[in-house]
Amino acid sequence: MELSMCGGPDVPAHQPAPPGGVSSGASSPATPSTPTHDDNHRDLLSTLLWSSVSSLSNSEESLSSDSTAPAHPIHREETIRKILERKDSKAVKIDLKIYLTENTFTRWEAVVKGNTMYLRVPGVLQSGSKESFMLLLDFAEERLRCSNCIICVLKSRPDRATLLRTFMFMGFQLLPPGSPLAADIANPAYVFLHYNMQ
């Protein structure tokens, strides 16, 4: 199994998104992997990104890659270094592609801010999603130095109950209302699950 990363913009490239939602329409080349079938299209991750000062997509140091192949180790290490440099001062959106075989991968969208990774559950969970998720948690702890993981689950998802049971079985706990970990993304349309990696 191999991990590949490409980052998305810190803020939408074409038009500003309102707090708590993302703008719809054409996506920038810096966001090559936003699934069109995803029922979580009003995701909260943009709320974290709303306060970012500058966009990586508008700089020469963009973390973006349009490639569907696994990233070269040198590029991957450079991307990790850039994330570590930025994550304490602003939220950084990353797109993680975890290769289960040479031609099969799962994709997870995340925002890293400080020592917390915020994840959006893909609209369709593919075969191998659990294994890729466990690799993602290991990567977040060991390489991105995260100690918390927050999963944002839209309450209106038809598979919400199954997702909650699955994540709670894996050690996640419901994040209580008013928790400081969810202060930047509080939204009644979502359920938040927390995992302490320490």
C-alpha positions as a Markdown table, in Angstrom:
| # | Residue | x | y | z |
|---|---|---|---|---|
| 1 | Met | 0.0 | 0.0 | 0.0 |
| 2 | Glu | 1.3 | 3.4 | -0.9 |
| 3 | Leu | 0.3 | 6.9 | 0.1 |
| 4 | Ser | 0.2 | 9.8 | -2.3 |
| 5 | Met | -0.8 | 13.4 | -1.5 |
| 6 | Cys | -1.9 | 16.4 | -3.4 |
| 7 | Gly | -3.1 | 19.5 | -1.7 |
| 8 | Gly | -6.0 | 21.6 | -2.6 |
| 9 | Pro | -6.3 | 25.3 | -2.3 |
| 10 | Asp | -6.6 | 26.9 | 1.2 |
| 11 | Val | -9.6 | 28.9 | -0.1 |
| 12 | Pro | -11.7 | 28.4 | -3.2 |
| 13 | Ala | -10.0 | 29.7 | -6.3 |
| 14 | His | -13.0 | 31.1 | -8.3 |
| 15 | Gln | -15.3 | 32.7 | -5.7 |
| 16 | Pro | -15.3 | 33.0 | -1.9 |
| 17 | Ala | -17.2 | 30.3 | -0.1 |
| 18 | Pro | -19.6 | 31.4 | 2.7 |
| 19 | Pro | -18.6 | 30.2 | 6.1 |
| 20 | Gly | -19.9 | 26.7 | 6.6 |
| 21 | Gly | -20.2 | 25.8 | 2.9 |
| 22 | Val | -18.3 | 25.5 | -0.3 |
| 23 | Ser | -19.1 | 27.3 | -3.5 |
| 24 | Ser | -20.5 | 25.1 | -6.2 |
| 25 | Gly | -19.6 | 25.2 | -9.9 |
| 26 | Ala | -16.3 | 24.7 | -11.7 |
| 27 | Ser | -13.4 | 23.6 | -9.6 |
| 28 | Ser | -10.0 | 24.9 | -10.0 |
| 29 | Pro | -7.2 | 22.7 | -11.3 |
| 30 | Ala | -5.8 | 22.7 | -7.8 |
| 31 | Thr | -8.7 | 20.6 | -6.6 |
| 32 | Pro | -8.6 | 17.7 | -9.1 |
| 33 | Ser | -10.2 | 15.1 | -6.8 |
| 34 | Thr | -13.5 | 16.6 | -5.5 |
| 35 | Pro | -15.9 | 13.8 | -6.3 |
| 36 | Thr | -19.0 | 14.9 | -8.1 |
| 37 | His | -21.1 | 12.1 | -6.6 |
| 38 | Asp | -20.4 | 13.1 | -3.1 |
| 39 | Asp | -23.5 | 13.9 | -0.9 |
| 40 | Asn | -21.3 | 15.8 | 1.5 |
| 41 | His | -20.8 | 18.7 | -1.0 |
| 42 | Arg | -21.7 | 21.3 | 1.7 |
| 43 | Asp | -18.8 | 20.2 | 3.7 |
| 44 | Leu | -17.5 | 22.0 | 6.8 |
| 45 | Leu | -13.9 | 21.9 | 5.9 |
| 46 | Ser | -14.3 | 25.2 | 4.0 |
| 47 | Thr | -15.2 | 26.8 | 7.3 |
| 48 | Leu | -11.7 | 26.1 | 8.6 |
| 49 | Leu | -10.2 | 27.4 | 5.3 |
| 50 | Trp | -12.3 | 30.5 | 5.3 |
| 51 | Ser | -9.9 | 32.2 | 7.8 |
| 52 | Ser | -6.8 | 31.4 | 5.8 |
| 53 | Val | -4.7 | 34.4 | 4.9 |
| 54 | Ser | -3.4 | 33.2 | 1.5 |
| 55 | Ser | -4.2 | 30.5 | -1.0 |
| 56 | Leu | -1.6 | 27.8 | -1.8 |
| 57 | Ser | -3.3 | 27.5 | -5.2 |
| 58 | Asn | -2.3 | 31.1 | -6.0 |
| 59 | Ser | 1.3 | 30.7 | -5.0 |
| 60 | Glu | 4.3 | 29.0 | -6.7 |
| 61 | Glu | 4.4 | 26.7 | -3.7 |
| 62 | Ser | 1.1 | 25.0 | -4.4 |
| 63 | Leu | 0.7 | 21.6 | -2.9 |
| 64 | Ser | -1.4 | 20.5 | -5.9 |
| 65 | Ser | -0.8 | 17.7 | -8.2 |
| 66 | Asp | -3.1 | 16.5 | -11.1 |
| 67 | Ser | -1.3 | 13.1 | -11.3 |
| 68 | Thr | -3.3 | 10.0 | -10.5 |
| 69 | Ala | -0.1 | 8.0 | -10.0 |
| 70 | Pro | 1.6 | 7.7 | -6.6 |
| 71 | Ala | 3.8 | 10.7 | -5.8 |
| 72 | His | 7.5 | 10.5 | -6.1 |
| 73 | Pro | 9.1 | 10.1 | -2.7 |
| 74 | Ile | 11.0 | 13.4 | -3.0 |
| 75 | His | 7.8 | 15.3 | -4.0 |
| 76 | Arg | 5.9 | 13.6 | -1.1 |
| 77 | Glu | 8.5 | 14.6 | 1.5 |
| 78 | Glu | 8.5 | 18.2 | 0.2 |
| 79 | Thr | 4.7 | 18.3 | 0.4 |
| 80 | Ile | 4.8 | 17.0 | 4.0 |
| 81 | Arg | 7.4 | 19.6 | 4.9 |
| 82 | Lys | 5.2 | 22.4 | 3.5 |
| 83 | Ile | 2.2 | 21.1 | 5.4 |
| 84 | Leu | 4.2 | 21.0 | 8.7 |
| 85 | Glu | 5.4 | 24.6 | 8.1 |
| 86 | Arg | 1.9 | 25.9 | 7.5 |
| 87 | Lys | -0.4 | 23.9 | 9.8 |
| 88 | Asp | 0.3 | 25.8 | 13.0 |
| 89 | Ser | -0.5 | 29.2 | 11.4 |
| 90 | Lys | -3.4 | 28.4 | 9.2 |
| 91 | Ala | -5.5 | 25.5 | 8.0 |
| 92 | Val | -4.1 | 23.4 | 5.1 |
| 93 | Lys | -6.4 | 21.4 | 2.8 |
| 94 | Ile | -4.9 | 18.1 | 1.6 |
| 95 | Asp | -6.1 | 15.3 | -0.6 |
| 96 | Leu | -4.8 | 11.9 | 0.4 |
| 97 | Lys | -4.8 | 9.1 | -2.1 |
| 98 | Ile | -4.0 | 5.7 | -0.5 |
| 99 | Tyr | -3.1 | 3.1 | -3.0 |
| 100 | Leu | -4.3 | -0.4 | -2.1 |
| 101 | Thr | -3.1 | -1.9 | -5.3 |
| 102 | Glu | -1.3 | -0.5 | -8.4 |
| 103 | Asn | -4.7 | 0.6 | -9.9 |
| 104 | Thr | -6.9 | 0.9 | -6.9 |
| 105 | Phe | -6.9 | 3.8 | -4.4 |
| 106 | Thr | -9.2 | 5.5 | -2.0 |
| 107 | Arg | -9.3 | 9.2 | -1.6 |
| 108 | Trp | -9.8 | 11.2 | 1.6 |
| 109 | Glu | -10.2 | 15.0 | 1.8 |
| 110 | Ala | -8.8 | 16.5 | 5.0 |
| 111 | Val | -7.9 | 19.8 | 6.6 |
| 112 | Val | -4.9 | 19.9 | 9.0 |
| 113 | Lys | -4.9 | 22.8 | 11.5 |
| 114 | Gly | -2.5 | 22.8 | 14.4 |
| 115 | Asn | -2.4 | 19.3 | 15.9 |
| 116 | Thr | -5.9 | 18.3 | 14.5 |
| 117 | Met | -6.9 | 16.6 | 11.3 |
| 118 | Tyr | -10.5 | 17.2 | 10.2 |
| 119 | Leu | -11.8 | 14.5 | 7.8 |
| 120 | Arg | -14.7 | 14.5 | 5.5 |
| 121 | Val | -16.2 | 11.0 | 4.9 |
| 122 | Pro | -16.4 | 10.3 | 1.2 |
| 123 | Gly | -19.9 | 10.1 | -0.2 |
| 124 | Val | -19.3 | 6.6 | -1.4 |
| 125 | Leu | -17.0 | 4.3 | 0.6 |
| 126 | Gln | -15.2 | 1.9 | -1.6 |
| 127 | Ser | -13.8 | -1.5 | -0.9 |
| 128 | Gly | -10.7 | -1.1 | 1.2 |
| 129 | Ser | -11.8 | 2.1 | 2.8 |
| 130 | Lys | -11.3 | 0.8 | 6.4 |
| 131 | Glu | -7.7 | -0.2 | 5.6 |
| 132 | Ser | -7.0 | 3.1 | 3.9 |
| 133 | Phe | -8.5 | 4.9 | 6.8 |
| 134 | Met | -6.3 | 3.1 | 9.3 |
| 135 | Leu | -3.2 | 4.0 | 7.2 |
| 136 | Leu | -4.4 | 7.6 | 7.1 |
| 137 | Leu | -4.6 | 7.8 | 10.9 |
| 138 | Asp | -1.1 | 6.4 | 11.2 |
| 139 | Phe | 0.2 | 8.9 | 8.7 |
| 140 | Ala | -1.5 | 11.8 | 10.4 |
| 141 | Glu | 0.0 | 10.9 | 13.8 |
| 142 | Glu | 3.5 | 9.9 | 12.6 |
| 143 | Arg | 4.2 | 12.2 | 9.7 |
| 144 | Leu | 1.9 | 15.2 | 10.2 |
| 145 | Arg | 2.3 | 15.2 | 14.0 |
| 146 | Cys | -1.5 | 15.3 | 14.7 |
| 147 | Ser | -2.8 | 14.2 | 18.0 |
| 148 | Asn | -6.5 | 14.6 | 17.2 |
| 149 | Cys | -8.8 | 13.5 | 14.4 |
| 150 | Ile | -12.3 | 14.9 | 13.9 |
| 151 | Ile | -14.6 | 13.3 | 11.4 |
| 152 | Cys | -17.5 | 15.4 | 10.1 |
| 153 | Val | -20.6 | 13.3 | 9.2 |
| 154 | Leu | -23.6 | 14.9 | 7.6 |
| 155 | Lys | -26.7 | 14.0 | 9.6 |
| 156 | Ser | -28.8 | 13.6 | 6.5 |
| 157 | Arg | -26.6 | 10.8 | 5.1 |
| 158 | Pro | -28.6 | 7.6 | 4.7 |
| 159 | Asp | -25.7 | 5.5 | 6.0 |
| 160 | Arg | -25.1 | 7.8 | 9.0 |
| 161 | Ala | -26.0 | 5.2 | 11.7 |
| 162 | Thr | -23.7 | 2.6 | 10.1 |
| 163 | Leu | -20.9 | 5.1 | 9.9 |
| 164 | Leu | -21.2 | 6.2 | 13.5 |
| 165 | Arg | -21.2 | 2.6 | 14.7 |
| 166 | Thr | -18.2 | 1.7 | 12.6 |
| 167 | Phe | -16.2 | 4.7 | 13.7 |
| 168 | Met | -17.2 | 4.3 | 17.4 |
| 169 | Phe | -16.1 | 0.6 | 17.2 |
| 170 | Met | -12.7 | 1.9 | 16.0 |
| 171 | Gly | -12.4 | 4.1 | 19.1 |
| 172 | Phe | -14.0 | 7.4 | 18.0 |
| 173 | Gln | -16.3 | 9.2 | 20.4 |
| 174 | Leu | -19.0 | 11.7 | 19.8 |
| 175 | Leu | -17.7 | 15.2 | 20.2 |
| 176 | Pro | -19.8 | 17.0 | 22.8 |
| 177 | Pro | -21.5 | 20.2 | 21.7 |
| 178 | Gly | -19.4 | 23.2 | 22.7 |
| 179 | Ser | -16.1 | 21.3 | 22.6 |
| 180 | Pro | -13.1 | 23.6 | 21.8 |
| 181 | Leu | -12.1 | 21.0 | 19.1 |
| 182 | Ala | -15.2 | 21.8 | 17.1 |
| 183 | Ala | -15.3 | 25.6 | 17.8 |
| 184 | Asp | -14.3 | 26.5 | 14.2 |
| 185 | Ile | -16.7 | 24.1 | 12.5 |
| 186 | Ala | -19.8 | 24.0 | 14.8 |
| 187 | Asn | -22.8 | 23.3 | 12.6 |
| 188 | Pro | -26.1 | 21.6 | 13.6 |
| 189 | Ala | -26.3 | 19.7 | 10.3 |
| 190 | Tyr | -23.3 | 17.6 | 11.2 |
| 191 | Val | -22.3 | 15.0 | 13.8 |
| 192 | Phe | -18.6 | 15.2 | 14.9 |
| 193 | Leu | -16.6 | 12.2 | 16.0 |
| 194 | His | -13.2 | 12.6 | 17.8 |
| 195 | Tyr | -10.3 | 10.3 | 18.1 |
| 196 | Asn | -7.3 | 11.1 | 20.4 |
| 197 | Met | -4.2 | 9.6 | 18.9 |
| 198 | Gln | -2.1 | 10.1 | 22.0 |
